[in-house]
Amino acid sequence: MIPLRRNIKEMAGYVPGYQPADAAAYIKLNTNENPYPPSPRVLEAIMAEAGEGLRRYPDAASRAPLEEAARLYGFPSDWIVMANGSDELLNNLIRAFAAEGEEIAYVHPSYSYYATLAEIQGARVRTFGLTEQLELADFPARYEGKLLFLTNPNAPLGFCFPREFIEELAGRVAGMLVIDEAYVDFADEHSLDLVRRFDNVVVTRTFSKSYSLAGMRLGLAIARPEVIAALNKIRDHYNLDRLAQTAAAAALRDQDYFRGCVEKIRATREWFSNELRQIGYTVIPSRANFVFASPPDRNGERIYQGLFDRKILVRYFTDPLLAHGMRITIGTREEMEKTVEALRDIC
């Protein structure tokens, strides 16, 4: 018998959004990818790097993107770590702070991959629900677990917790408060300043959404230097390849292109949300690059299937808390107009 650890043998793996083999045949609104290409400077930098230098190992410290991030966000470089996607950071934070049998927590519904990572480590999981007003339900005056993951803006619902609440929460968490800001570039506020004020706050970011680099697997975390030093100890020593480092640095430098893409997505998000409401959908006000919307009959699966039959992919969740609706990524204005037409036809 193969001697697998019991928790690995018994766990179910994380299932990402459907990736069709013939993606060009679909309007793909199911995995929160950016509908616009990366900055032209990113493509130029990658082409310049993709030569003889690829025979050499990359810079283990990822200094080029690290220095760009430090300049952009206003933190010393030893407060930042670059990563192979923000998922690497989430994994390594659990490895660094939660031993087998110790507790981590997250909000449900939010990013379900937290549970998978905890299972791999053998950590215990606790979840905190949401009220109808989208506030944390039954959260203790003092949470004693090792880690609390707070996805802000929330995925898959898209709303943001108030800035004042997050600040209060940081003082109520005995362990680490990990603020997962994968979608924050589409919102109005962020929590980076809390890293300076609280030694137990970590903020994680990704390049997959706002920087159009999902295919490069890039992320970063900002935290106190002693936390960053711990994450550097346990990450793969060459965790970012040469092309990824080059892409990250170029993307961070081109803030004009970045802001232009974000503004287009935000404008389309507001237009699309209003269109959905006009045809009877309930839409949670979103601060991300997607919306969570429920049809009048609250049968999310029916609408999902109707869109799928029309070659439009959205994300449907079987979780009873989410099955009444769908998460719909914001694509181009043309893609969202076609989606609205399809939804009218289905209804």
Secondary structure, DSSP 8 states (H G I E B T S, - for coil): -----HHHHH----------TTGGGSEE-SS---SS---HHHHHHHHHHSSGGGGS---TT-HHHHHHHHHHHT--GGGEEEESSHHHHHHHHHHHH--TT-EEEEESSS-THHHHHHHHHT-EEEEE-B-TTS-BSS--SSB-SSEEEEESS-TTT-----HHHHHHHHTTBSSEEEEE-TTGGGSS---HHHHHH-TTEEEEEESSSTTS-GGG--EEEE--HHHHHHHHHHS-TT-S-HHHHHHHHHHHH-HHHHHHHHHHHHHHHHHHHHHHHHTT-EE---SSSEEEEE-TT--HHHHHHHHHHTTEE-B---STTTTTSEEEE---HHHHHHHHHHHHHH-
